[in-house]
Structure formats: C-alpha cells, structure tokens
Amino acid sequence: MTIAKIITAICSFMFFMIGVDKFLGFLEPPCSLENYINPVIWKTLGVAQVAAGFLIWMPQCKKYIVGFFAVFMFIFTFIHITQGTYDLGGSAFMGILLAVLGWNPSFINGKKN
C-alpha cells in the first residue's frame, strides 16, 4: 500500500466522521463554530463531507475533492484562529494531509517505476 492510499484512507475516514457528526453530534468537544453557522449550511457541509469521503477514492474526482477541501480546511483553520477557538487541530491536520495529496510529491506514491 502506498503512502498516498494511506493518506487517502485517513482523509476518507475523517470526511465520514466529521460529516456524520454534523447530524449526530457524537464528537467531543463539539465544534466551537457550530453555533455561529446557519443549521442549513451546517447540514449541507455534512452532506458534502460524507460525499467527499466516497468521491476521494475516484481518480477522476480526487483532485477536485482534494483541492476544494484543502482550501476549505485551511480557511476554517484560519477562522478558528481569528475567533480564538481551541479546536482547530482537525481542520489543520486534514488540510495538511489534503495539501500533500494535492501536491503529490514522488515519495507518497511508493516505488519509482
């Protein structure tokens, strides 16, 4: 298994977990920005994240999912910083993983052909 597949699997799992949490609220502590975001937008983000968990495995969709959500996660990391909240680790970690997938340095694809 290449490092790219491992990173994709981690991102896919995180997309599912974070997306489903928007409906079930099982992650503790809950996102500190939840009360500031319109509930319709919050649920739409959840649907988009769950869909991204599936679509990130499709080669024709992967670069779009990675590009969009890398920027999205960095923006939310910045919002967390500007709001003085404490729970920015998930968005920062996922933003970095997605940026590595988007950048796609040779080491993440395994052996050279």
N, C-alpha and C positions, 0 to 999 in steps of 0.2 A: 504494500500500500504506500502510495507516495504521500509526501507531506501535504501536497495540495488537496488530496482526498480527505486527509485527516482534518485539515482546516475547514474544508467544505462541510464535513460532518459536524464539527463543533458549531459552525455558524448555522447550519440547518437546525440542529437541536436547540440552539439559542433562539432562533426565529420562532420555532414552535412554542417553546416555553414562554417567551415574552409575549407572543401573540395571544396565546390561550389565556395568559394571566390577565389580559385586558378584559376578559369576560368573566373569569372565575376568581380573580384576586387572591391567588394562593401564595405568591412570592412575598416574603417578609424581609425587610420592611417594604411596604408598597412604594411605588414611585412617588417621589415628593412633588412632581409636577402634575400628577393626575387631577388634582382639584382645580388646576388652572386651565385645563384643556377641556373644550366642549365634549360632552359624552359621545356625541355622534362621531366627532373626529377621533376620539379615543378608540371607539369600536372599529372605525374604518382602519386605523393604524393596526389594530389587532388582526383584522382580516388580511391586510396587506402583508403583515409579518408571517402569518401562517402560510399564505400563498408563496411567499418568498422561500420558506422552508422547503417546499416542494420544488419550486422552479429553479433554485440554485443548482440542482442536480442536472438540469437540462442544458447541454452545451450551448444551444442557440439562445438561451435566456440568461445564462450565467453572468456574462459581462455586464448586462443591463442591471441585473439584480445587485451585483457587487458594486457597480459604480454608483447607483442611486442610493443604496443603503449605507455605503461607506460615507458619502457626503451627509446623508441623513443622520447617522450616528455621531459624526463629528459636530454637526450643528447642535444636536441635543446635548452633547458633552459641553459645548460652549454655553448653551442656555443654562445648564446645571451650574456651571462655574459662575456665570453672571448673576444667577439667583441665589448664590451662596448655599446651594443644597449639598448634601453629603453623598448621594447615591449615583455618582457619575461613573463608577467603575465598570459597570456592564456595558454602557454605551461606548466608553473609551476602548475597552478591551475588544469589543466586536468591531468597532471602527478600524482599529489597527489590523485585526485579522482580515477584514474585508479589503483594506488597502493593500495588504501583502498579496492577497489573491488577485486583485486588480493589477498590481504592479507586475506580478508573476516573475520574480527572479528565478533564474535557472535552478537554484537549489531546491525549490519546492516541488519540482516535477520528477525528482528522483534521478536515476541514472541517465547519463548522456547517451543519445543514440549514435 
